[in-house]
Structures are given as structure tokens and as C-alpha cells.
Amino acid sequence: MKAATNLQDLPTKKSSSGRTWKTLKNQKYLWMMSIPFVIWVFVFSYLPLWGWTMAFQKYKPAKGFFEQEWVGFEHFKTLFTDETFFLALRNTLVMSGMGLVAGFIFPITFAILLNEVRLGFFKRFAQTISYLPHFVSWVVAAGIVTKMLSGDNGLINDILVGLGFIETPIQFMAQGHLFWGIVTLSDVWKETGWNAIIYLAAIAGIGPELYEAARVDGASRLRQVWHITLPGIRPTIIVLLIMSIGNLLNIGFEKQFLLGNNLVTDYSQVLDLYSLKYGLGMGRYSFGTAINIFNSVISVILLFTVNGIFKRTTKESLL
């Protein structure tokens, strides 16, 4: 009986193998073109992972790999007993969370509003103006933000004083509790127009016959947005949301470094700055590597967790 079963499986396996070979043969040009990119990813994304071994060594640049002193998880123990690390983790999570919420609400709203504009000239003008801040470096952007919020002839203070909301100028850049909001709003100003492009592209992919049918049924423009536009771009929103949550800890350090100062250090210190200052800055390469491993591991866990939740609840997923 068992022999009969194996004989029955044999044609199926041969058929499956033949189908795979046929698919490979038919798509040979596609996978041949993908080989350079696979090599590129391997060289620049996977090969550097070899450097993670530094986190388990007392790394000395002058010594070879086999001459290094191995210390196990000592750097991770130091990391998890450092109060500054938890302060940087708190700031990173709060600013990432605020940026995540604002970074989705504003571009989606802007894209929907822009899509509803019927005046072609104004639409192109608004698009162009909104894209421009993206091409300005954070060095220039931080200078503009600092000048506008300055207590000495800053535009925002002049407006608030002129309208009578405040009597004396506020030193915005010296208020630690305002720093998270300043960074978030600066990022919104700089990236909203650019991030809205992908949503505009997704909206353009929605069939116009759906809007025509809705108009025939008497649906208002608000109803069309709610029942056609938003469901139409939902897959795009979910994919981008999953990717953003996966990079929650990789907030970068440019904004915080350029907008921060000694008065707001408790609110501007993020994990990347912490790694730069206490790792590379002090020559503690192994400690800096341990911080980056922590970031990567948490990011991978977040990515798979969020992807799994969305896969179960909305049937949409990245993986």
C-alpha cells in the first residue's frame, strides 16, 4: 500500500519539478536582470552584518579579528543599566510616534484636497510649492525654523504679539517641552508635499467610473471621498504604515542635532545621537554597535508584529 502511495506521489513531484523548471525558463530574462540587485543587496545589506561581532568584543582597531578580547553581552548589560539610554529611547519613541501620526494625516489630507481641486493652474502651483521644502537640506531648514521661532524679531512671535495672544516673545527653542512639537511640525512642513505624491498616484489609479456612478446616485463630494477615495488608497496606506512602524526607532539624528541645544538636551537626545556621542564619539565602537543591534532587532520585531496584525484584521500585508 505504501509502495503504491509513493508511486502515486512520483508523477506529482516530477510534474511540480517540471513546472518550476518551465517557469524559470520562461522568466529567465527577469531573474537574470535581478541578479545584479540581489548581489548589491547582499554586499551592502547582509555582508556588513559581519561587523555585529564587534558588539561581543572589546574591539581594538589595531588588533586583528582573532586577537580581539571577547566579552559576551557586557556591552548590552552596560546599555540597559544606563539612564541616558532610556531617556534617549523615550525621546525616540515619542518623536517617532508623533511623526508617524502627523506624517500620515497631513499628506493623505493634502492629497485628497489637491485631488478635489478642479482649477488646473492652482493645482500645479500648490503641488510645486509643497514639493520644494523636501529639496532643502536640514541645515537650511533648521536655520529657517530657528529664525522664525526666535524671540528676537521672529515671525511667529511677532504675529502672536501683534494679535495680542502673548505680551512678551517666547523663547521657543529654549523650552524643552516644546521641542518634540517643533521637530514634528518642522518635519510636516518639509515632507508633506513630497509624501503626498504616492497618495496622489494611488488616487489616480481609482477608476473614474466609480465617481461617475456615485454622482449619478447623488453622492456628495464628501461621500465620494469617504466611500471611494479612502477605500481605494487603503492598501497603499497600510503598506506605508507597516514600513514606517518597522523604522520607528530609526528616526535619524539630523533634525534633533540641528534644532537641539544644551537647554533641551533631555528632550532632543535620540538613540542615533546617543550612539554617535557615546559610541563613535568616545571611541567605544563595540558599545555603538550594541546600540545599533538593539535598534535593528526591535525594528524587525515591530515589522513582523504589525504586519501580522494587519494580515489578520485587514487581509493586507507587506510580507
CORCOR-V309297 format. One record per residue. PSI is psi in radians with two decimals (NA if undefined). Layout:
BEGIN
psi:PSI
psi:PSI
END
This chain:
BEGIN
psi:-0.74
psi:-0.70
psi:-0.65
psi:-0.69
psi:-0.75
psi:-0.64
psi:-0.59
psi:-0.59
psi:-0.47
psi:-0.84
psi:-0.59
psi:-0.76
psi:-0.73
psi:-0.70
psi:-0.72
psi:-0.76
psi:-0.71
psi:-0.64
psi:-0.71
psi:-0.78
psi:-0.68
psi:-0.70
psi:-0.78
psi:-0.71
psi:-0.73
psi:-0.54
psi:0.43
psi:-0.64
psi:-0.58
psi:-0.88
psi:-0.42
psi:-0.65
psi:-0.45
psi:-0.28
psi:-0.82
psi:-0.64
psi:-0.60
psi:-0.73
psi:-0.74
psi:-0.80
psi:-0.73
psi:-0.78
psi:-0.75
psi:-0.24
psi:-0.62
psi:-0.69
psi:-0.69
psi:-0.26
psi:-0.33
psi:-0.53
psi:-0.23
psi:-0.36
psi:-0.39
psi:-0.51
psi:-0.32
psi:0.20
psi:2.85
psi:1.39
psi:2.26
psi:2.08
psi:-0.51
psi:-0.26
psi:2.70
psi:3.03
psi:-0.78
psi:-0.10
psi:-0.10
psi:2.65
psi:2.16
psi:2.28
psi:0.15
psi:-2.26
psi:0.39
psi:-0.73
psi:-0.56
psi:-0.65
psi:-0.74
psi:-0.71
psi:-0.79
psi:-0.03
psi:0.09
psi:2.11
psi:-0.58
psi:-0.59
psi:-0.79
psi:-0.55
psi:-0.77
psi:-0.65
psi:-0.74
psi:-0.84
psi:-0.70
psi:-0.81
psi:-0.73
psi:-0.85
psi:-0.63
psi:-0.74
psi:-0.80
psi:-0.72
psi:-0.61
psi:-0.81
psi:-0.91
psi:-0.61
psi:-0.20
psi:-0.73
psi:-0.87
psi:-0.86
psi:-0.67
psi:-0.80
psi:-0.77
psi:-0.73
psi:-0.72
psi:-0.78
psi:-0.73
psi:-0.62
psi:-0.48
psi:-0.23
psi:2.28
psi:-0.28
psi:1.83
psi:-0.76
psi:-0.82
psi:-0.62
psi:-0.82
psi:-0.67
psi:-0.80
psi:-0.70
psi:-0.83
psi:-0.81
psi:-0.68
psi:-0.45
psi:-0.55
psi:-0.78
psi:-0.43
psi:-0.55
psi:-0.01
psi:2.30
psi:2.76
psi:-0.39
psi:-0.83
psi:-0.76
psi:-0.75
psi:-0.63
psi:-0.73
psi:-0.81
psi:-0.78
psi:-0.72
psi:-0.72
psi:-0.53
psi:0.08
psi:2.56
psi:-0.16
psi:1.63
psi:0.48
psi:2.48
psi:-0.78
psi:-0.78
psi:-0.69
psi:-0.72
psi:-0.80
psi:-0.70
psi:-0.72
psi:-0.63
psi:-0.13
psi:0.18
psi:-0.57
psi:2.75
psi:-0.65
psi:2.61
psi:2.56
psi:2.35
psi:1.41
psi:-0.74
psi:-0.09
psi:0.05
psi:1.91
psi:-0.70
psi:-0.22
psi:-0.17
psi:-0.75
psi:-0.75
psi:-0.68
psi:-0.76
psi:-0.77
psi:-0.82
psi:-0.61
psi:-0.73
psi:-0.68
psi:-0.82
psi:-0.68
psi:-0.61
psi:-0.12
psi:-0.86
psi:-0.75
psi:-0.78
psi:-0.39
psi:-0.29
psi:-0.81
psi:-0.58
psi:-0.62
psi:-0.68
psi:-0.69
psi:-0.68
psi:-0.66
psi:-0.40
psi:-0.11
psi:2.33
psi:2.25
psi:-0.37
psi:-0.45
psi:-0.73
psi:-0.70
psi:-0.74
psi:-0.67
psi:-0.69
psi:-0.68
psi:-0.64
psi:-0.04
psi:0.30
psi:2.37
psi:2.99
psi:-0.59
psi:-0.70
psi:-0.68
psi:-0.70
psi:-0.77
psi:-0.73
psi:-0.25
psi:-0.94
psi:-0.93
psi:-0.81
psi:-0.53
psi:-0.56
psi:0.11
psi:-0.79
psi:-0.69
psi:-0.77
psi:-0.76
psi:-0.78
psi:-0.80
psi:-0.61
psi:-0.76
psi:-0.78
psi:-0.67
psi:-0.71
psi:-0.60
psi:-0.47
psi:0.43
psi:-0.66
psi:-0.28
psi:1.14
psi:-0.26
psi:-3.07
psi:-0.08
psi:-0.91
psi:-0.85
psi:-0.65
psi:-0.74
psi:-0.56
psi:-0.33
psi:2.92
psi:3.13
psi:-0.43
psi:-0.36
psi:0.42
psi:-0.66
psi:-0.34
psi:-0.27
psi:-0.23
psi:2.06
psi:3.00
psi:-0.69
psi:-0.69
psi:-0.68
psi:-0.75
psi:-0.73
psi:-0.73
psi:-0.86
psi:-0.14
psi:-1.41
psi:-0.73
psi:-0.57
psi:0.19
psi:0.27
psi:1.29
psi:-0.67
psi:-0.69
psi:-0.74
psi:-0.66
psi:-0.68
psi:-0.69
psi:-0.77
psi:-0.60
psi:-0.73
psi:-0.81
psi:-0.82
psi:-0.75
psi:-0.80
psi:-0.67
psi:-0.74
psi:-0.75
psi:-0.79
psi:-0.75
psi:-0.85
psi:-0.61
psi:-0.89
psi:-0.70
psi:-0.70
psi:-0.71
psi:-0.82
psi:-0.58
psi:-0.63
psi:-0.66
psi:-0.67
psi:-0.05
psi:0.20
psi:2.42
psi:2.87
psi:-0.59
psi:NA
END
